[in-house]
Amino acid sequence: MTVTTTYPFSAVLGMADMRLALLLNAVSPAIGGVLVRGEKGTAKSTAVRALAALLPPVRRVAGCRFGCDPAEPDPACPDGPHPADVAAETRPARLVELPVGAAEDRVVGALDLEKAIGEGVRAFEPGLLAAAHRGVLYVDEVNLLHDHLVDLLLDAAAMGRSHVEREGVSVSHAARFLLVGTMNPEEGELRPQLLDRFGLTVEVGASRDPEIRVEVVRRRLAADADPVGFAARWADADAEIADQVAAARRRLPGVRLPDAALRQIAEVCAAFDVDGMRADIVTARTALAHAAWHGRDRVTIDDVRVAARLALPHRRRRDPFDTPGLDEKRLDEALQRAQDAHPDDPDDAGPDDRGPDDRGPDGSDPDGGPQGGGPAGGGGPNGGGPQGGGPQGDDRSGDGVDQGEPGSAEHPTARDGAGTDGPDGTGGWPQRQPGDRDDDGWPQHQQADRGDDGRDSRLRGGGHSATGADDPTRGGESQPVAVPRGGLRARVLTAPGLGDGVPGRRSRARTGRGRTTGARVPAGRVGALHLPATIRAAAPHQAARGRLTGPLRLRRDDLREAVREGREGNLVLFVVDASGSMGARQRMATVKDAVLALLTDAYQRRDKVAVIAFRGAGARTLLPATSSVLAASTRLAELPTGGRTPLAEGLLAAADLLRVERLRDPKRRPLVLIVTDGRATAGTRPLDRAAAAAAVLSATGAPCVVVDCETGPVRLHLAARLATQLNAPRTPLEALTHPRDLALPVAA
């Protein structure tokens, strides 16, 4: 077997669920791929890249750029038609990586510019989708993929073909691939349409066991010191797993799915109220692959249980505030109901009724692998590597641990680990209960943005204050999550004018990846070339330039660049009044509902969000700018109320955050939503200080909206006064969910 320097799959310590999901897709690509969710530094990419070496080689038509199978060539292949006796060649299965910032023409293919300009012929240059046909398409940070590329993936994944209509080229070719994506949930969630296209999903996290971390680091350092030697030590274990994959593929067509198992699948999918029938189909395919992997000729209840755990967690999510995961108690109850409905069915045998025929080809238990390890839980076919422990030591846990990418210093990880590495040095943020508060009533993990008296130094006559923003942490099932009332929709708030920001779905913008609306003469360096317009500009001058045959003769003034317009994503900053005047009138529940509706809208429009709250003596940045609306919802659920109203500190905290974010992400335009009744009661001369702070915020040029929360028969109209000071529109809280759009005025 050829030894490569790719980190060996069998050397990945643990990572049971992820390894199993990848291997089942290798056995049955029809499952539809894997989405690996996990915190940063969990070596998700390492395991995925190691998978390609385990896949059986692919036979293709010799010279075909689209990877046609010689046994069943694509009749519409652009390089075809291929004759029946066409020559064939064998090549390794490909792992094609789709970068987050890839251009559309690189993904789907485009007109071959070299041939078009140099030879005057129209030819198609294949893209990444063609290269991934019959292989693996890997998207790292898939949740950051631009919407237009997500649409292309959806089309190809749904139809198994890529249709290209651009620059005068019309091409259709096969594009069936195993889609594997990795993501960090802190950076935001996937669109539901793309999420549903992944057959399986798994969660990974960092191990807190020092012994496991030591072993991970030992393997990582050994691989860095001698990549070839390290790979050679694990080559036999990798070869054994590859043989098992090939054997399971051959076994798969003969595996039987009895009616009892189908009823169990249907009962489980109905119990979790998943949409559509794709969940049932994927669960059935996964159960078949799991049975084939363990050498069985029929699907058992164990196969169904494992398949449901991998296929359903991401399909039970209804909105961005649903935490991912699967209640295994409900899963067992659903399986039990299916068994009780047909108690005499021999195919309903439980885990205690399995005989020797129900074990894998190596004598492994379906849930634990050989002696509790195995390919699903321990690493190599013998529970973690050669001789059961691997060259570097014993695989001590089935909890799932891996290591960083070759050449990097990523952290070790474990399946279903908790939290990100934090400031307490324990590998996670300090553990807390949802009700834990500091002396001022704030959640314990929050840090103050202001001095002890809650006043900014610019209002005391000098200096600058630092913005003490927390790092966002994931909203998990153990944390409270605020959930919006059903049916509540937010008004669409848009920034004024035409921006140049990140592609999204909110405000109008000139984007490099939007729809082409025309062509123009470039003012400076040419951006995206508009080829048809360039050729049309050069065509009338060819005779004068002496061209009779041969390449097209171009000059600098012939070049035209594409004009593209689309929608951009914004930074939606929520500045929320959490003082006693909000809580005393029981308005905070209404405020939270409105903000949650706006968060849902931000999720759908691919925005970043940030949350600042002010109460008592100061303001706090509850959540720095992030794409995770689940994290924002978690922080909102923890938001306390009470105390005085430090309006000035809240406005200055917003100005500080905007200044920092402008340096980090200069093209992303902000929208500031100030949710308050306009009162200011903290400190000396609070209304004057609030007016000064409003001037500071207004000077940033960020468009603002004042959401007026004042209710009752007696009204002071202080929110309207604040809106005037900010040159911002004022909208009543109850009107924030009106379906009509609200366009903001041009910022000063």
N, C-alpha and C positions, 0 to 999 in steps of 0.2 A: 504493500500500500504506500502511495506517495505521501511523504511527510511534508506538511506545510507549517508555516509559522502562525497560522490562525490559532487563537486560544482553543484548546480542545473542548468539545462538548462534554466529554466524560470527566473532565477536570473541574467543571463547574460544581461547586460544593452545594448540594441540596437543591433549592429552588424547585421543590417537588411539583407544584401545580404548573408552573411555567414550563418546566421540562416536559411534563406529561402532555400539556396542550400542544406544544410544538411537535412532539413525536406523533401524536394522534393525527395532526394535520399532515405530517409526512406520510403516514400510512394512508390517509384518505384526504387528498386535497379538496374534495368536494365539500368538506366541512365549512370551508370559507375563511380560514385564517384565524389569527390570534391578535388580540389587543392586550398588551402588557402595560398595566398601570402601576406606577411606583414612584417613590421619591427620588430625588437626584442622587447620583452616585451608587445606584443599585445594579449597575452592570447589565442592564436590560439588553443593551446593544451587543454585548459580548456573547451572550447565549444565543441571540438570534443569528449573529454572523457565523457562529459555530455550527448552526443547523445545516447550512448548505452542504457541508462536507459529508453529511450523513445521507443525503438524498441519492437515490439511484440515478445513474447516468441517463441522459436523454438521447434518443436517436432522432435525427432530423434529416431532412432533405439536404444533400450536400450543396453548400453555397446559398441556401435560402436565408435571407436576412430576417425572416419572420418565424423561423423555427418550426416549420411544418413537419408533422409526423409523416414519415414515408408510408406508413400503413394507411393513414387517413389524411391525406394532404387537404388543405383548405382550398376548395374550388375557387374562392374569390381572392386568393393570395396575390398581392401585387407583383410578386416575383414568379407567379405561375402563368398558365397552368402547368402542373408537374405531371409528366408521363408516368404510367404505371410501373415502368422498370427503371425509375430514376435512381441514381446512386444515393446511398445513405452514408451518414457518418455519425459517430457517437461522441458526445461531449459531456462534461460534467454539468450537473444542474446549476443554473445561475442564481445568484443572489444579486438583484439589482436594487440599488439604493436610490430613493427619490428624495433629493434634498428639499427642505422646507422652502427655500428661496428659488426653486427651479422655475425657469420660464416655461410658458405654455407650449411653445414650439419644441422645446427639449423633451417634454413629457409625451406629447402625442405625435411628434414628428412634423416636418414642414417641407416646403419646397427646397430642394438642394440648390443653394445659391451659387455654389461653384460651377455646377453644370449649367444652370440657367444663364449666368452671366458669361461664363467662359466658353460654353459650347452652344448656347442658344437653344437648349432643349429643356423640356419640363420633366423633372424627375423628383421622386419623393425620397426624402431622407428619414428613415424610421426613428422613432423616439424610444423613450424608456419603457413604454407599455409594450412595444413590440419585442424589446430585449427581454422583458420579464415573462413572455409567453412560455408556459410549461415550466416555470421556475418560481422563484420567490420575489415578490416586490416588497421591499422593506422601507417603511417611512418612519424615521426617527422624529420624535416630537410631532406626531401626527396631528395633535390638537392645535398646533400653530400653523398648519398648512392653510394657505390662502383659499378662500371660498371657491374661486374659479377652478383651482386644481382639485378641490374636493368634488366639485360637480363632474369633472372628467373621470375621476376614480369611480364615482357612483355609476356613471354610465357604463364604463368598462366592466365593473364588477357585476352589474345587473345583467348585461347582455353577453358577456364573454367576448365582446368585440370592441374595437376602437374605430370610430368613424371620424375621419378628418376632412373638414371642409374649410379650407383656408388658402389664401394667396393663389387662387385659381386651381388648386389641387383638390381632387375628390378621391379619397382612398378609404377602404374598409379592410381591416385585417383582424385575425383572431387575437385575442388578448385574455387568455385564461391563466390566472396566476394565483399563487398562494399569497394573500395579503397579510402582512405582519406589520403591526404598528406598535410603537412604544410612546409613552407619554408620562409627564409629571402632572398629576391633577392640580397642583398648586398654580399651574399656568393656565388653567381653564379646562373646560370640558369640550367634548366633541359634539358636533351637530347630530341630532338623533338619527338622521338618515344614514350618515356614515357609520355611526355606532352600530346600527343594526346590521351593517354589511359584514362586520367581523363575526365569524362563527362563534369563537370562544373569547372569554376574557379572564385574566388572572390579575391578582394584586400581589405585589412584592414590596418588601420593606426591609429595614436594616435589622440584623440580629443584635441582641443585647448580651449574648453569651460570649464572654472574653475568650474562651477556648476556641470557639468557632471562628472568631475574628482573627485570632492568632494564626490558625491554619489557613485562613483565606489569604492573609498577608504573606505567609510563607510561600504559598503557591504563586501569588502574584509576583513576588520578588524573584522566585526561581524562573518564572516565565520571562521576566524582563532581562535577567542575567544571561539566559541561554534559550532563546525562543525555539531554536531547532531541536535542541536536546530535550527540552521540556515537552514539545509536541511529540517527539519520538517515543518518550516514555509512556504517553497515553494513546499512542497510535493503535495498539491492539484493542484497547477498550473501545475506542471510537469505531474500529472496524467491526467489533462484535455488535455494537448498537446498530450500525448500518446494515449488517446482515439480518438483524431482527426486524428492522424496518422493511427490508425487501421481502422477508418471509411473511410478515403481516400483510403486506400488499397482495401477495399471491393468495393468502388465505382469505382475504376480505370478501371476494365474490361468493364464497361458499358459506358465509356466516348467515344464520337464519334469524330473522326478527319475528318472534312469535306474537300472536295477538295479545297475550298477557302483557308483554313488554310495551306494545303499542298503547294499551289502555293505561299503563302506568305513566307513560310519557304524556298522554293527553290529560290525565288527571293532574299531573304536576304543573303542566303549562296553564291549565285552567285555574288551578289553585293560586298561582302567582299573577293571574290576570294580565298576561302578556298580550301585546297587540299582534294580530295577524297569525299566520300559520308558519312563518319562517322558524320560529322557536321550536315548534314540534319537529319540523324537518331536520333542523340542525342537531337537535338532541338525539333524534333517531340515528343520524349518520355518525354522530360521535359515539353513541353506544355500540354501534356495529364495529367501529374502528377500535374501540376499547376491548371488545371481545376478541377481535382478530389479534390485537397486540398481545393478549394473554393466552392465545392459543385455543380459544373456545370456538365451537361451531354454532353456538346460538347465544343470543343476548340474555343476560340474567338481570336481576334486580340491582345487583352491584354495578353493572355497566350503566344502567339507567340513572342510578344515584350519582355516579361520577360525572356522567354526561350533563345532567341537570346542573350540578354545581359549577360547571364550566360554561354552559351555554346560556343560562338564564339571568345571572346577576345584572348584566348591562341592559337586558331587555325589559326588566321590571321597572326601570326608571321612567317616570312620566314627565318630569320637568327637572330643571337644574337643581332644585332643592331636595330631590330625593337622593339620599346617600346610597352609594353602590353596595352591593352585597346580597347575600341570600340567607334567609332564616332556615337553618338546617332542621330545626324542629318542625317547621311547617312542611319542609320537604319530606321528612319521614312520615308525617301524618298523611300527606297526600299519597305516598306510596302504600301506606297501610290501608287507606280507603280503597285503593285499587285492588289490593289483595283480598280485603274483606268482601268486595263485590263478587269476586270469583275465587272462593276459597279452595275449590277442588282442582284448579288449574295447575298441572305439574310444573308449568313454566314460572310459577310464582315463588319458587323456592327461595328462601331467604339466605343470608350469609352463613347461617349455622348449618344449612342443609347441603352445602356444596360438597361434592365428592372430588376425588382426585382428578377427574376429567375437567373440572372447572378451574384448574390451575394452569398457569402459563407454561410455555415450552421449557422453561428453566426451573419449574417447580415453584414459581413465585405466587404469592397471594395477590389477587387483583388490587387490593387496597394498599398493600405495603411493599410489593416487590419481593425479591428473594430474601427470605429471612427478615422481612421488615424493611428491606432497602429496595434495590431494583431500579430499573430505568426511571420509574416514576418518582421515586423518593430519594434515592441515594446517590446518583451520579452515573457510574458505569453499570453495565449489566450485572456486576457482582456487588452492587451496593456502594458505589462511589469511585471505583477505579480498579486497577489490577489488584488481585488478592483481596478484594473487598474494601481496601482502604486507600489504594492509590499510592503512587510513589512518595507523596509528601506526607502521608499520614492517614489516620482513620477518619472516615466520614462519620462524624459523631452524631449527626442529627438528621432527621427527616423533615425538619422545619424549613429547609430550603435556604441555602446560603450560596452566594456567588461572589465574584470579585470584580474589580474595575477592568476597564478595557485595556488591552495591551498598550503599553506606553503611557498609561495614565495612573493617577493615584486615587481612583474612585474607592468609595467605602464598600466594605462587605455588606451583604444583605441577607435577609431571611424572609421566607414567605409569611405574609400576614404580620410583619413586624409593625411596631408602633412608632409614629412620630418621626420627625427629622432631627438631625443632630442639633443640639441647642446649647445655650450658654452655660448650662449647669454641668457640662462635661460628662453627662451620663449617656449621651446619645439621643436625648430627647428633651423637649421643653419640660419644665417642672410639671409633674402630674398634678391635676387639680380636679375638683368636682365642679359641676356647672354653677353651683351657688357660691363658690369661694370668692371673696371680695377682699380688697385691701382696706386700709383705714378710711379711705374716702368713699368707699362703696363701689369702686371700679373693679372689674375682673382682674385677678392677680397678675395676669400676663401683660397688662397694659403698662406703658411707660408715659410719664407726663411729658407734654410738649412745652410746658411753661415753667416758670419759677414757682417757689412755694406760695407766693401770693397770687398766682394765676395771672400775673400781668406781664405783658411783653415789654422788653427793655426799650423798644422804640416808642412806647407810650409813656415811659418814665423819663425819656430824654436822652437816650444814647444806647449804642451797641446793637448787636444782633443776637437773636436767640436761635438755637439749633432746633431742628425738627427731630424729635425722638420717635421715629416710626419703628414699629415692630416688624419683624419678618413675619410674613403670613404663614400660618400653619393650616394643615388640611382640616376640613370639617369632617369629622368621623362620626360613626354611629354612637359613640359615647358622649358626643357633644350635643348640646341643644341646637336645634335648627329651626329658625323662624320660617313658617310656611304661609304663603299668601292664601287668602280666601279664594275659592274657586270662582272662575269667571271674571275676576278683576283684571282689567286691562289698562295699561298706562297710555297716556297721550304720547305721541311721538314727538320728542323734542329734538330739534336739529340745530346745528351751528350755522351761523350766517355765511353767505358767500360761497366761494368755491375753494376748497382746500387742496392740499397736496399730501395728505396723510396716508396712513396704512389702510389698505383695502378692507372694507367692512360693509355695513348695511345701514348706516345712519345718515350722514350728511353728504351732500354733493362734493365731489372732489375729482381732481385730475390724478389718475392713478396709472402706474405703469402696467397694470394687468387688468384694466377694465375693458369695456367694449370700444372697439375702434370706431370713432365717429367721423374721421376724415384724415387728411394729411396736410402738412404745412412745411414751408421752407424752414429748416432749423436755424435758430438764432445763433447758436454756438456749436458745441459738439453734438453730433447726431445721437439721438436717443434710440428708440425702437424704430428700425428702418421700415418704411412702408414701401415694400418692393414693387407692387403694381404701379403706384404713383411715380416711383423713381423711373421705372421702365417707360411709362407713358411720357414723362418729361424728357427722357433721352431719345426716344424713338424718332421724333421729327428731325433730329440733327445728325442722324447717322450718315446720310448721303454727303452732307457738308463736311463731315469728319473723315470721309474717304472710306467708309466701311461698305464693302460689297458682300463679303462672307466673313465667317469667323465670329469671334467674341463681340459682344456689345461694347461699344466705346462710351465710357462714362466720364463725366467731369464732376468736380465738386459741386457745382451749382445744379446738377441734376438730382442730387439726393433729396429725398423727402422723408420726414419722420412721421410716425403715426401719432394722431391725436386721440387719446383715450380718455373716456370719462366714465366714472362709476360712483360708488359710494365708499365712504371711509368709515373706519371705526374711530370712536372718540374715547377720551378719558372722562368718564362720568364720575364726578366727585360729589359725594353726598356730605353735606355739612348739617348735622342733625342737632336740634335743640333738645336736650334731655333734662332740662331743669324742672323744678317743682311746678312751674306754671303749666307745663305740658302734662305732667302726671296727675295734677290735682283735678283736672277736668276730664280725666279718663280719655284724653286724646291720643295718648301714646300708641294704643292699639290701632287706631285709625292711621296714625302716621306710619307705623310699621307696615301695615297692609299696603299703603300707597308706595312706600319705598321698595317693598318686595315686588310689587307690580313693575316698578321701574327697573329693578334688578333683572327680572325675567326678560323685560324688553332689551336690556343691555346684553344679556346672554344671547338672545336671538340675533342681535345686530353686531356681534363680535366686538364689543367694546371692552375696554379695561374699566374697572371700578375701584374706587377708594372711598373709605368711610372715616369721617371725623365727627366726633360728638363733643359737645360742650355742656358742662353743668358744674355747680358748686363753685370752685375757685379757678378752674382752668379748662383747657381743651385737650383732648386725647386723639391721636391717630389710631383708630381701632383697626384699620386695615390699610396698608400701603397699596399703591396701584397694583392690581392683579387682574387676571382674566377669570379667576375663580369666583363666580357668584355664590357658590356654596360656602366658601370661606366668609364672604360678606354676610350671608344670611346667618351663619353661625355667630359671628360677632354681633349682629343685630339682636339675636335672641338673648345674648348676654347683657345687653345694654341696660344699665340701671337708670332710674330717674330720681329727681329730687334735688333740692338745693337752689341756690341762686342762679342767675342767668348771665354767664360771662360771654356775651355776644362778641365783644371785641376780640377776645382770645380765639374764639372759633373762626372768625374771619381771617385773623392773622395766621392761624394754623393752616388754613386753606391756601393763603398766599405762599407760605413756606413750601408746602407740598407741591404746588404748581411750579415754583421755581426749580425745585429739584427734578421734577419729572420733565421739565422742558430741556434740561441738560441730558437726561437719560434717553428721552424719546422725543426729539425736537419736532418731528413731523406730525405727531398725534395731537390734534386740537382738543382742548378740554371743554367740558360743560360743567358748570358748577351749580348744583341744586341746593339752595339754602332753605332748609325746612325749619321754620320758626314762627312764633307769633310776634316777633319784633321787639319784645321786651328786653331790656338790659338793666340788670340790678346788681351786678357784682363790681366791687371796687368803687373808687371815687369817681364822680362825674361819669357814670357808665354810658349815658347816651352820647356824650361828646367823644368819649373814647371809642365807642362803636362807630361813630361817623368818621373818625380818623382811620380806624381800621378798614372801613368800607372804601376809603380813598386808596389805601394801600392795595387792597384786592382789585379794585377797579383798574389801577395802574398796570396790572399784569396783562390787561387786554383780554382776559378770559371771559367769554359770554356767561352770564349768570341768569338764573331764574330764582325768584323768591317765592317759595311756596308758603302761603299765608295760612297758618293754623289757628288763627284767632276765631273763637266762637262765642256764642252767648249774646244777650241783648245789649250789653255795654261793650263797645269796641273802641280801642284807642288808635287804631289804624297805624300802628308803629311799623308793621311789615311793609305797608305802602311807602312809608317814609324811607325805610331801608332800600326798597327797590329804586326809588328816585336817586338816592345817594350812589347806588351801584350802576345806574343807567340800565336797569334790567326790568323785564316784565314781571308782574306779580300775578300769580294764579292762586285762587283759593284751593285749599287742600281737597275739597270735595270735587273740584273740577279737574284734578290731576289725572283721573282715569277716563276723561272724556275721549271718545274715539277720534275726534278731529285733531289734525296736526297743529302744533304750535311752533312757528318759526321764530327764532330769536332775532333781535335787532343786530345790526352790525356793531361789533364791539368798537369802543373808542380807541 
